[in-house]
Amino acid sequence: MKKVILSAFILCGSLLQVVAQNPQAYKNGVIVSAHPEASRVGVDILKKGGNAVDAAVAVELALAVVYPNAGNIGGGGFMVYRGHDGKIDALDYREKAPMQARENMYWGGDGEAITELSMKGALASGVPGTIDGMIKAHAKYGSLPWEELVQPAIDLAEKGFNITEKQAGEFAKYHSDFVKYSTQGTALTAKEQWVKEELFIQPDLAETLKRVQKEGRKGFYEGKTAELIVGEMQRGNGMITLEDLKRYEAKWRTPITGEYNGLKVISMPPPSSGGIALISLFQSIEKYPLAKWGFQSEKAIQVMVEAERRVYADRAEHLGDSDFYKVPVAQLVNKAYNVGRMESMSFDKASKSSDIKAGELGGYESDETTHYCVVDKWGNAVSATTTLNNSYGSRTIVGGAGFLLNNEMDDFSVKPGTPNMYGLVGGKANAIEPEKRMLSSMSPTILEKNGKLYMVVGTPGGSTIITSVFQTILNVTEFGMNMQEAVAAPRFHHQWLPDHIDYEPTAISAGVRKALEEKGYIIKERNPYGRVEGILVNKNGTYQAGADTRGDDVAKGY
């Protein structure tokens, strides 16, 4: 099977490289993240005796410094945890709508949505959750002192780090936006052109992190940092107040779990749609012989696309913040329901999304999120996805504090039926309400096999997150790939609306595309997307890692 897979990659093209079939095995722990400095920080914490959560906190804060397009302290995210003893947990540190938020806050006088307001500038920002989330994660599962976990991020901000070629281009690309939407100057607005390996120093951010190191939660949600955030809101027509910041709380939630071919799938519950959608997808396709059909074969793609079409239709109608809306979780992850939804598909022709509605139950997110995976020497595991939403969020930098704010308000249904920046359509379940968390596609996931840790996986990619994690897991379990091959493999995506299949330049052979088009599928090429990170446990108990070749992502372990 492995030779067949590699041949298929070569036929499809060479943009996404297939790497060695035998990736390095790590015995004592491994980190996979979107930036080499963040991965280094995580391994250093593991070597000091820290556990997976200690390393996760240090990696998350380091990413806020070295990966400002998605790593953040001005955004939020989700973390799924599995202890070496099998205990599972899920931490929701998703942003919340400010108390002044209202359903029609982005509507014009004609009642139409003004999507620019929900994407750029201070008004696009929800109340940040990252710092409270990391403090809660550390308090419950950490072992090393909090101050020790924050220090590496302070060092990277204060002493600087050498930016990558990709970052140099992005800093220049978004410079005009940083200036337009940030009312005061900072490190990112200091110059228009940047070069690879240039030292990037962020003194304001270093001081913010020092307050967090010394004062904990109060160092961000109260005092000077909070005042700086509110000052930026007032200058930029935003809504976040001191009371919003003081009231914010990350929440521990019960993970969503399900089964697929003997594997236990552990993922994130609402307000993430990821866990429910993943389990629904696996239930929808489980009876089909994907391994027999082969990687990106005509029938395998059809089954996966038709499952995605139906699951995303349900996502649009039924999913939202479960603290505000009664999400019908049990029905959505009921296997009989999902199998039944697939009965209307035909191998002879494509379904039409206009004919596929959300099920009767009886009772483009930018690619610039980021994900990291951690496993320590004891077998504790963390899968975490964190984001500002769009690349560099709202493009608003908090004056005097040195960090970017999110534009997560666009992840609400700004107006029911109106697509967001990713083309995702939502309804009343995800309408804007004060202190409500916006729906997300983030899908940090951990898998067990025979009651033991098997895989840790996740990705950025907005609306493509769910399908990328779905395909990566299938690449390993059905198509015989190792972890690195699985994350590097070319991908395709369908999300119900708009009704077409997106595919990366090296995905889906020309012959298969032609056959699918003859059946009525609309297929559109797009740039490579997502940056999947994964860790797979070998049979001998060592760990193999997959760091996505689409970015500067790096796996480090020992």
Rosetta blueprint (number, residue, H / E / L):
1 M L
2 K H
3 K H
4 V H
5 I H
6 L H
7 S H
8 A H
9 F H
10 I H
11 L H
12 C H
13 G L
14 S L
15 L L
16 L L
17 Q L
18 V L
19 V L
20 A L
21 Q L
22 N L
23 P L
24 Q L
25 A E
26 Y E
27 K L
28 N L
29 G E
30 V E
31 I E
32 V E
33 S E
34 A L
35 H L
36 P H
37 E H
38 A H
39 S H
40 R H
41 V H
42 G H
43 V H
44 D H
45 I H
46 L H
47 K H
48 K L
49 G L
50 G L
51 N L
52 A H
53 V H
54 D H
55 A H
56 A H
57 V H
58 A H
59 V H
60 E H
61 L H
62 A H
63 L H
64 A H
65 V H
66 V H
67 Y L
68 P L
69 N L
70 A L
71 G L
72 N L
73 I L
74 G L
75 G L
76 G E
77 G E
78 F E
79 M E
80 V E
81 Y E
82 R E
83 G L
84 H L
85 D L
86 G L
87 K L
88 I E
89 D E
90 A E
91 L E
92 D E
93 Y E
94 R L
95 E L
96 K E
97 A L
98 P L
99 M L
100 Q L
101 A L
102 R L
103 E L
104 N L
105 M L
106 Y L
107 W E
108 G L
109 G L
110 D L
111 G L
112 E L
113 A E
114 I L
115 T H
116 E H
117 L H
118 S H
119 M L
120 K L
121 G L
122 A H
123 L H
124 A H
125 S L
126 G L
127 V E
128 P L
129 G L
130 T H
131 I H
132 D H
133 G H
134 M H
135 I H
136 K H
137 A H
138 H H
139 A H
140 K H
141 Y H
142 G L
143 S L
144 L L
145 P L
146 W H
147 E H
148 E H
149 L H
150 V H
151 Q H
152 P H
153 A H
154 I H
155 D H
156 L H
157 A H
158 E H
159 K H
160 G L
161 F E
162 N E
163 I L
164 T L
165 E H
166 K H
167 Q H
168 A H
169 G H
170 E H
171 F H
172 A H
173 K H
174 Y L
175 H H
176 S H
177 D H
178 F H
179 V H
180 K H
181 Y H
182 S L
183 T L
184 Q L
185 G L
186 T L
187 A H
188 L H
189 T H
190 A L
191 K L
192 E L
193 Q L
194 W L
195 V L
196 K L
197 E L
198 E L
199 L E
200 F E
201 I L
202 Q L
203 P H
204 D H
205 L H
206 A H
207 E H
208 T H
209 L H
210 K H
211 R H
212 V H
213 Q H
214 K H
215 E H
216 G L
217 R L
218 K H
219 G H
220 F H
221 Y H
222 E L
223 G H
224 K H
225 T H
226 A H
227 E H
228 L H
229 I H
230 V H
231 G H
232 E H
233 M H
234 Q H
235 R H
236 G H
237 N L
238 G L
239 M L
240 I L
241 T L
242 L H
243 E H
244 D H
245 L H
246 K H
247 R H
248 Y L
249 E L
250 A L
251 K E
252 W E
253 R E
254 T L
255 P L
256 I E
257 T E
258 G E
259 E E
260 Y E
261 N L
262 G L
263 L E
264 K E
265 V E
266 I E
267 S E
268 M L
269 P L
270 P L
271 P L
272 S E
273 S L
274 G H
275 G H
276 I H
277 A H
278 L H
279 I H
280 S H
281 L H
282 F H
283 Q H
284 S H
285 I H
286 E L
287 K L
288 Y L
289 P L
290 L H
291 A H
292 K H
293 W H
294 G L
295 F L
296 Q L
297 S L
298 E H
299 K H
300 A H
301 I H
302 Q H
303 V H
304 M H
305 V H
306 E H
307 A H
308 E H
309 R H
310 R H
311 V H
312 Y H
313 A H
314 D H
315 R H
316 A H
317 E H
318 H H
319 L L
320 G L
321 D L
322 S L
323 D L
324 F L
325 Y L
326 K L
327 V L
328 P L
329 V H
330 A H
331 Q H
332 L H
333 V L
334 N L
335 K H
336 A H
337 Y H
338 N H
339 V H
340 G H
341 R H
342 M H
343 E H
344 S H
345 M L
346 S L
347 F L
348 D L
349 K L
350 A L
351 S L
352 K L
353 S H
354 S H
355 D H
356 I L
357 K L
358 A L
359 G L
360 E L
361 L L
362 G L
363 G L
364 Y L
365 E L
366 S L
367 D L
368 E L
369 T E
370 T E
371 H E
372 Y E
373 C E
374 V E
375 V E
376 D E
377 K L
378 W L
379 G L
380 N L
381 A E
382 V E
383 S E
384 A E
385 T E
386 T E
387 T E
388 L L
389 N L
390 N L
391 S L
392 Y L
393 G L
394 S L
395 R L
396 T L
397 I E
398 V L
399 G L
400 G L
401 A L
402 G L
403 F L
404 L E
405 L L
406 N L
407 N L
408 E H
409 M H
410 D H
411 D H
412 F L
413 S E
414 V L
415 K L
416 P L
417 G L
418 T L
419 P L
420 N L
421 M L
422 Y L
423 G L
424 L L
425 V L
426 G L
427 G L
428 K H
429 A H
430 N H
431 A E
432 I L
433 E L
434 P L
435 E L
436 K L
437 R E
438 M L
439 L L
440 S E
441 S L
442 M L
443 S L
444 P L
445 T E
446 I E
447 L E
448 E E
449 K E
450 N L
451 G L
452 K E
453 L E
454 Y E
455 M E
456 V E
457 V E
458 G E
459 T L
460 P L
461 G L
462 G H
463 S H
464 T H
465 I H
466 I H
467 T H
468 S H
469 V H
470 F H
471 Q H
472 T H
473 I H
474 L H
475 N H
476 V H
477 T H
478 E L
479 F L
480 G L
481 M L
482 N L
483 M H
484 Q H
485 E H
486 A H
487 V H
488 A H
489 A L
490 P L
491 R L
492 F E
493 H E
494 H L
495 Q L
496 W L
497 L L
498 P L
499 D L
500 H L
501 I E
502 D E
503 Y E
504 E L
505 P L
506 T L
507 A L
508 I L
509 S L
510 A H
511 G H
512 V H
513 R H
514 K H
515 A H
516 L H
517 E H
518 E H
519 K L
520 G L
521 Y L
522 I L
523 I E
524 K E
525 E E
526 R L
527 N L
528 P L
529 Y L
530 G L
531 R L
532 V L
533 E E
534 G E
535 I E
536 L E
537 V E
538 N L
539 K L
540 N L
541 G L
542 T L
543 Y E
544 Q E
545 A E
546 G E
547 A E
548 D L
549 T L
550 R L
551 G L
552 D L
553 D L
554 V E
555 A E
556 K E
557 G E
558 Y L
